[in-house]
Amino acid sequence: MNGWLLAIVQTGLLIAAAPFLAGWVKWVKCRLQSRQGPPPWQPYRDLHRLFGKEVVVAAVASPIFRSAPYLIFSVTALACSVVPLVAIGLPTTAIADVIVLVGFFALGRFFLALAGMDIGTSFGGMGASREMTIASLAEPAMLLGVFTLAMTVHSTNLASMISYLLENPFQLYPSFVFAAMGMVLVAVAETGRIPIDNPATHLELTMVHEAMILEYSGRHLALMEWAAMLKLMIYSVLLVNLFCPWGLVVDYTPPALLQGLLVVTVKVLLLGTILAFAETALAKMRLFRVPQYLALAFILCLLGILSHVILEVN
């Protein structure tokens, strides 16, 4: 299959499958709580309903408020093209760098915070302030975790990292274990999941992401919600493909691609199930304890780098 065509198809699969992953996590949580819950494909129905509704915009809204949903969704969708899903060595490999990915996330967060503050409501300003505080603590920890892998592979390119792990015999690196634990904590914070945030609540004292999109409706709200689902999908694929890269292929034949897609799907759904178990067992954390949580993630990633340096010297 042509490399560019496969890259487009891979990106489209990530975008299309993101609502199902969010619905899967919610469905598993409902089952664990002895509730029937909506089916895993319910987010598709919700997005379809929102796209069909009329958009209501405040009279004081600026062009930033109106354009933010399209910008945020576009940036997040562009980030999907950077993440290897099934195949590596695609033409998008040249830009498949972790620094570029973090930059995409930061750009989307910038417009999200601007949109939250644009109307001038207290909820929007509160959510934007909390979002930027969490991001300022989470991004350094994420970069440290990725640099732990980069020091072993000698590259920050995602495809190069995965290729190195696939080509070399499996070894349980202590540095990778610390980095994986730290990046899991960062992923929970960045995607707004429990215990950092609860995407299912609209309580004033607990809202972060929801507070910034309260004023949106119709297709604008659909794009915002879809972008949040995409972010969860991106982090899930990153975690399973960086630390468990089995299943990714360099052979673009249809049988190999189908097998790789099946393996990656199982890994992502398994990670979603673990997330649902964790959210069922844990309670929402108080906001003033979030810096301690992210400090733990930073320390774990720092221990990963230190253990790599110590073992390499010895």
GUTIVO-630379 format. One record per residue (C-alpha): z, x negated, y negated. Coordinates in steps of 0.1 Angstrom, whole numbers, plus 5000, padded with zeros to 4 digits. Each point is the difference from the previous one (the first is absolute). Layout:
<tivos>
ZXY
...
</tivos>
This chain:
<tivos>
500050005000
499249884965
503049834983
499850194968
499650335017
503049935022
502149904970
499150344983
500850195032
503349815005
501050084964
499050375005
502150025031
503149874982
499550254972
499450295024
502849925024
502849954973
500950374998
500350025038
502549715001
502150174973
499950335020
500849825032
503249854985
501150344987
499250175033
502049745020
502950034976
500050385004
500049965038
502949764998
501950254979
499350295025
497650174976
496550115007
498549864968
496450004989
497349855022
498949644992
496850124984
501950214974
499449754972
496350065003
500650374993
502249924971
497549774984
497250265005
502250274984
500849774970
496449914995
499250374997
502650074974
499650004963
501249694980
502650084974
500549724975
502749994972
498750034965
501549674990
498449815029
497949704991
496849885018
502349765019
501750305017
496650165009
498449685013
503049855018
499550205033
496449885003
501049644991
502949995024
498150145029
497049774994
502249694998
501950105032
496750085018
498749664989
503149845015
499150165033
496849805001
502149684999
502150085030
498549925035
500350325021
498049935032
497649714993
500449674983
497449774986
498350284979
498349934967
503150134982
501949705015
499449804969
502250234979
502450085028
502849804984
503650104998
500249914963
497150244993
501750275020
503249964980
498050014968
498450335011
503450155007
501349874966
497050154981
500550345017
503749994993
499349924963
497950314995
502550215020
502849904977
497950064969
499150355013
503650085007
501049914964
497050154983
501250364998
503449894986
502250185026
503349865010
499050015037
496949804995
501749734980
502849985025
497649985030
497949734982
503049794992
501350025036
496549925014
499649694979
503549885008
499450045038
496649834997
501449704981
502449945029
497650085028
496949804991
501749665000
501450075034
496650115013
498349694987
502749785016
499450175033
496349954998
500449644989
502049945032
496950095020
497749824976
502049675005
499250025037
496450104996
499349804968
498350304984
501050334982
496950175013
500950295023
497149955023
500849635004
503750085008
499050255027
497349775015
502549715002
502550225019
497350135023
498549665008
503349825007
502350075030
502850254993
503149834986
503250174987
500349824967
503550044984
498350004966
497850295010
503050205012
501849964967
496850084980
499350315021
503550134994
499849944963
496550154997
501150325019
502850044974
497549954972
497550245015
502750285001
500849944964
496449984988
498950315018
503050214987
501650085034
503650055009
502449844993
498449894966
498350334992
499550345016
496450144996
501250345011
502550064972
499850104964
503749944992
500549854965
502349725011
497949885029
496350024988
497949694994
496450065009
500250384998
501549984965
496949834987
497550275014
502050314992
497650104972
496949975021
498350295017
496750085018
497749725009
502049764979
503150055022
497849985031
498849664990
503549884992
501350125033
497049855019
500549674983
503749995011
498850075036
497549724998
502749764989
502150095031
496949955022
499249674984
503549865006
500150135035
496749845009
501149684983
503249985021
498450075033
497049784995
501849704985
502949985024
498450175031
496249924995
499050095036
497150245001
498149874970
496449895009
497449764987
497350145023
498450304982
498750175031
500950375003
502249975031
502049724984
500450194968
501150325018
502549815020
501349824969
500350344982
502050155028
502449715001
500550004963
500550385000
502749975026
501849724981
499950194967
501350335017
502749805017
501149854967
499950354984
502350125029
502449714993
500050094963
500850375008
502949895022
501449774972
499650284974
501950245023
502849765006
500449874964
501250184969
498549964965
501449694983
501550024965
497849854974
502549734989
499949875036
496349955001
500149654984
502449895029
497550155025
497149814985
502149684996
500450015038
496350035004
499549704976
502649795019
498450085034
496649894987
501649694985
501649925033
496650035016
498549734976
503149775005
499950035038
496349924999
500649694979
503049895021
498150045033
496949834987
502049704987
501849965033
</tivos>
